[in-house]
Amino acid sequence: MTQDELKALVGLEALKYVRRGVVIGVGTGSTVNHFIKALGSHEELCKGIKGAVSSSVATTKLLKELGVDVLETDQVEELSIYIDGADEIDHSGYMIKGGGAALTREKIVASMALEFICIADETKLVNKLGRFPLPVEIIPMAEANIARKFEALGGKAKLRLKDNKPLVTDNGQNILDVMGLSIDDPLAFESMVNQWPGVVTVGVFANQRASKCLLATSEGVKTLNFVQRSMG
C-alpha cells in the first residue's frame, strides 16, 4: 500500500470513534484531510455530530464545505475526542507535531479533549523523538536568540519559508524547524522550551500526548493504547 492509501485507511478507521450528538475536535494535515473526506462520505454521521472545533483555517474550510457547524473554543467547554495526525509518535504517545504549521491551535484544541486519537501511518512510529525536524512557533523578533539556544543543545534551527518568504502562521507568527535533536525526556524538554522568551509553542506534544494511536500498516490498522487523559 502507498502512504496515501495508508492515510486513507486510518482516516476511515477513525470514524468508529465519532459519536452522534457530540462536538469533536479536528486537527490539521494530510492524514486528517482523509478523515474529513471519510466523514463526508458518511452523510448520516456527518449530519449527526453536534459540531466541530477546528485547529486551522484550512480544516475549517473543509469542514464547512461538508456542512459541519464549526464552533469557536469559547463556545465549547470540552470535546469528547480530538482527532489529529502526527509527524512522529513514540511508544508512550508523545508526539512531534507542526509540519502543517498549526501546532499552537492543535495544542489548544487537544487540551480541551477527553481523548486524543492520533491517526498515523507506520512510518511515523519511532523509538525516540527528534528525527523529524521539530517545529517551534515563535515571535519573529526572538528568532536569532531561540536559534542560539537550540544550537547549544546540538540542534540547527532554520526559519520555515513559503514562496521564498517567512511562513506566517494562522496566528501571525513564524516557525523555526530544528534538526539534529534527540529528545530523551519529552515532558522536560517541552517544559524547558516553553519557558524561552519568544516561544509561542514548541511542537513536542507531551503534556497533550495521545490517548491512543490508530496506526495504519500494510497488515491493517493497529490500535496502540497509551493513557487516559485529564483535561488541562
PyMOL commands that set and color helices and strands:
alter all, ss='L'
color gray80, all
select helices_A, chain A and resi 3-17+30-41+43-48+57-65+73-75+103-111+122-124+140-152+186-194
alter helices_A, ss='H'
color red, helices_A
select strands_A, chain A and resi 23-26+51-54+70-71+82-84+88-89+95-96+116-121+134-138+156-159+161-162+165-166+174-179+199-202+204-205+212-217+220-225
alter strands_A, ss='S'
color yellow, strands_A
deselect
rebuild
show_as cartoon
